[in-house]
Amino acid sequence: MIRARFYENSRHELCGFSIDGHAGFDEYGFDIICSAVSALATNTANSIEALTGEPMEVESSDGHLRVMVLSLQNGQSCEKAELFLQSLKLGLESVIESYGSEYLQLSINQN
């Protein structure tokens, strides 16, 4: 199962996310849920970097991605970066709606 966690700052704005695990929907290389989640998350991190220029803290390894937008994490505002994070959340909710919560779970944590 994939666990996606979003982090909120003190102003209840999304400031980052972490994604861990594998869906187990199909065998490696054919798992469309893992592919969708990976594409959405990677695109979000790349978009924040390229289109907002906001500094980020990124950790990545097999089955793990953690991205924190430092300005948002520290309570500063960055509407563009927060919009990309909201877009990721919406995309992941759509995956859950289509395939079920047995493959992907989403939570929101206070940072």
N, C-alpha and C positions, 0 to 999 in steps of 0.2 A: 504494500500500500504506500502511496505517496502522501506525505503530510506537508501541507503548505501552511506556514505561519506568517501572518502579517503583523507588523509592529506599529503601534500608534505612539505618538508623542503626547505630551501633556495637554496639547490643544486638540487631541483626538484626530489628528491628521496622520495618514499612513506615512511612515518614515523608512520602511524597509520590509524585507521578506526573507524567509528561508524556506527551502524546499528540500525534503529528504526522502529517500526511499525509491522504490520501483513499484509500478502499478501491479504487475503480475497479470495483466490482461491477456497477454500473449507472450510467446517466446522472444528472447532478446533479438532485436533487429526488426521485429514485426509488431511490437507493442505500440499501437497508435496513441494510447493515452500517455505513455511516457514521452513519445515524440511530440505530442501536442503541448504538454506541460513544459518540456524542455524548450521548445520553440518560443512559447509565450514568455517564459522567464528570461531566456537569453536575449530576446528582442527587447524586453523591458529594460534590462541592464544596459544594453548597447544604446538604446534610444535615450535614456537618461544621460549617459556619458556624452553622446554625440550631439544631442539637441538642447541640452540644458547647461552642460559644462560643470554641473555640480560635482564636487568631490564625493567619492563613494568609498566605502570599505567593502571589499569583495572577497569571499572565500569560496573556492570551488574545488571539488574532488568528485570521484565517481559516486553518483547518487546524492550529491549534496551541492547546494548553491545557497549562499547567504549574501544579500546585498543590503547595505544600510546607506542611506543618503545622509551625509553628516550634518548638513545644515538643518534638515527636517528633524533629525534625531536630537539636535540641540535646541529645538523649539523655534527655530527661525522658519520663515515662510518661503516656500518655493512652489508656486502653483503648478508649474509645468511638470516638475518631478513628481509631485503628488498625483497629478492627473495620470501620468504613466503607471503609477502604482495602482490607482483605482481601476485603470483599464486592465491590468493584469488580474486583479481580483475578479472583475467582471468576466474575463475570459475563463478563468478557472472555475467560477460558478457555473458557466455554460457547459464545461466539460462534466462537472458533477451532475448537472441536469440531464445531460445526454447519456452518460454511462453509469452513473450511480456512485454513491459515497463509499462503496466497498473498495473502490480503486483509488479514490482521492478524497482526502478530508482537508478542510480549511478551518483555520481558527485565527482569531485576532487577539494579540497580547499587548498589554501596556508595556512600553519600553522602559 
